[in-house]
Amino acid sequence: MMKKLFTLVPLAFIFCSGLFALSLEDLAPEEFIDELKQERFVSVIHDEGDERLLLVPDCIYREKIFSRRIEKEDRPYTAEFLYLISKRDVLSCGKKGLQQITMEDISEVFTALSKMSGMRYRFSNSNPNGSVLYKKVSTIDGLEKARDIPDMVTRDCDGLNLYCYQHDRLLGNLKFLLEYEMTENELYLSILNKSNIGLLGLNACKVENLRINIHVTDLGDDILFYISADANYDNVLKLFSIRKIIKGLMNERLNAIYRWFFLQF
């Protein structure tokens, strides 16, 4: 009798765990679910008069993402991207020989900042290998001297705060504050600029006027990957052509981060 009982306990645990597994229908905005299932990707590039966040998953960090919006005074920019990533597709391209992808693996990816060095973007038929986006990325010990330190790679990044340096191909030397939160099924990363962002010799975005939100949910067979950028650009960018350039640059960077994430396993 006892032997049968111990046999049934693991089966019951597995069954009950399945009952509480997160699903796409639980998290994704209802109006985008069909498109996500078919295309595996949805994007919303907001007009200046429409800054509502529409793709934020119905997750425990939802209210925090909304509460951290950047106040808009000059030239706003808001963009959202939502990806439904098949773990099977990721693992089939992987180099680590992993049999599964866990939240702990995802935590390691997002805390190994130096691995973003050499990240590539702008792929095309004439440029199939793309161009280097970030020449160097590192974890730094602060904002003043900004000395490189070893990456704080961890399988549980909940509560971790750190500073990051990026040498962006077009935007130059950048510094960011990264704040991590993590649960059994979710990871939320907030990225806030701690240095001015320049473009073409202009001060395009002041300190703490750009926030990037990354939220990752483990759905079992799939990963729901949300990334958004929320910014207030200086009024010096009032020319339409410059605003268009900025939007293009940011959209490219958000897609590059997603592609980089996909290739880390």
N, C-alpha and C positions, 0 to 999 in steps of 0.2 A: 504493500500500500504506500509506504513512504517513498519507495523507488518511483512509483507512478506519479506521486505528488511532485517530486523534484523534476521529473520530466516535463510535467505540465507547466511549471512555473516559468521557465524560459519562453515557452510558446505563448503563454498568456502575456508576458512582458512585451514580446515582439508584436503581438496583436494589438495591445493597448497603445504601444508607441505609434503604430500606424494610424490609430484613430486620431492622435494629436499632431500628426505631421502637418506642416504648413503646405498649402496648395496655392497655385497661381490664382485661383478664384478667390481665395481668402485675402490676397494681398494687392493684386493689380487693380487699377481703376476699371470698373466694369465695361466702360465704353471702348477700352483698348484691348480687352482680353482676346477677342477673335483675331485682331491684327497681330498681336504678339504671338499667338499660336501659329499663324500662317507665315509671318515674315521674320519672327524671332527678334524684332526690333521696332521700336516706336520712338519718334523724336518730336519735340515741340520747341520751335525757336520763336520766342514770344515777340510780338510787336511792342514798341515802346509804350503804348497805352494799355497793354495787357500783360501784367507781370504775375498773374496767378500761377501757382505751381499746380500742375495738372497730373503729373505722373508719379508723385511720391507714393510709395507703397503704403498700405494700411498696416504699419509696423509700430513697434513700441517707441521708435524714435521719431515718429511722424511729427508730433507737436514740437519737438526740439528743432527739427529742420525748418519748420515754419517760423519759429520764434527767433531764428538766427538770420532772418532776411536782412540784406543790406539796405539801408535807407537810400532812397533815390532822390537826388537833387538836380543832377545835370543830365547825363546821357545814360539811361539804364540799359542793361543787357541781362537777359534771363534766357537760359536754354536748358532743356532737360532731355535726357536720353535714357531709355529703358530697354534692356536686353534680356532675352530669355536664352540662357546658355545651356546647351546639352553637356552634361559631364562626360558622356561617352565620346562626344566630338573632341572635347578638350584632351581627354586621356589618350585618344587615338593619335593626337599630334604631340603628345608629351614626350619629354626626354628623361624624366625621373623614374620611369617604370612604376608609377603609382597605380594601384588597383582601384583606389577610391579617392575622392576629394572631400576633405572634412573642413569644418570651420577653423580648426587649428592650422591646417595647411594654408588657408586663405589669410589667416593672421600673419603667418610667416612671410607670405608674399608682400603684404602691405607694410611690413616693418623692415624689410630688406631694401631700404631706399636706394642704396648705391647701385642696385641692379637696374635702376631706371636709366643709368648712364648709357648713352648710345641708343636710347629709344628712337624708333624711326617712324616717319609719317610721310604723307604726300606720295602715295604709291600710284602708279599709272602704267599704262602699256609701254610708254617710252622710258619710265623710271621704275621698273618692277621691284627693285630693292629699296625704294624710297630714299628719303633724306634723313639725316640725323636731326632730331628735335632737341634733345637735351645732351649737350656734350659732356656734362658732368652733373651728377646728383649725389649728395652726401648728407648724412646726419651731422649736425653741428652742435657745439656746446652752448650756444647762445647767439644773441643778435649783434653784440658789440664786436668782438674779435672774430667770431664765427669760425672757430677752428674745427676741422674735420675730426669726428670721433667715430669709433666702430658703430655700425648699425645695431640698433637694439632689437635684434630679431627675437621674436617670442611667439609661442603658440597660444598665448592668452594675452591679448593686447588691451583688455578692458582697463580703462583708467590711465592708459599711457598717454603722456603729452611730450612732444619733442619738437625740435626745430630742424628745418630742412633747407639746404642750399641747392639751387638749380642754376646751371648756366644754360639759358635758353638760346637757341640758335638765332632768333630774331629779337627777343625781348631783353637779352643780356642777363646780368646777375640778379637773381631773385632769392628772397628769403620768405619762408612760410612757417606758420605754427600749425602743427598737426595734432588733433585731439581724437583719441580712439575710444570707442565703447563697443562692448561685445557681449553677446549672450550665447546660449547653446546653438541657436540657429541663425543669428544675425550679427553683422559687423557694420558699424557706422563710423565713418571717418570724415571729420570736418577739417578743411584746409583753408586757412586765412592768410592773406598776403601781409607780410610784415616789412615789406620794402616797397617803395614806389615802383610802378611799372611804366617803363618808357617805350615809346614807339616813334621812329623817325625824328628823334631829338625832342619829342614832346613828352610831357608828363601825362601819360594816358590814364593812370589809375593810382590814386593815393593809397597810403598805408591803411589796411583794414577796410578796403573798399571792394575787395573781391573775395568771395567765399565759394569754394567748391565742396559739394556734398557727395560722398560716395556711400551707398548702402548696398550690402550684399546679403541675400537671404538664401539659405540652403533649403531647397525644395525636395531633396531626396535625389531624384534622377537629374534635376535641373538646378541651375543657379539663376536667381533673379537679380540682375545687376542694374542699379540706378545710379546715375551720375548727373549732377547739375552744376551750373555756374551761375552765380548771381553777382552782379557788379554795378557799380556806379562810376561811370567814366567821366573824366573832367570835361567841363564845358568847352575846353579848347578843341575838343573833337567834334565841333558842331558841323563841320563839313560832312556831307553825306558819304562822300568817297572814303573818308577816314573811318567813319563808323562802320561802313561795310567791310573794310579791311579788318577792323577789330573783331567783328562778329565772325568773320571767316577764320581768323587765327584761333579764337576760342573754341569754335566748333571742331576744328582740326585737332586741338589738344585734348578735348574730351574723348573723341574717338580713338586717339592714339593711346590714351590711358586704358581704355577698354581692350584694345588689341594687345597691348603689353601684358595686361592681366591674363588674357587668354593663353599667352605663350609661356607663362611661368611654371607650368606643370609638366 
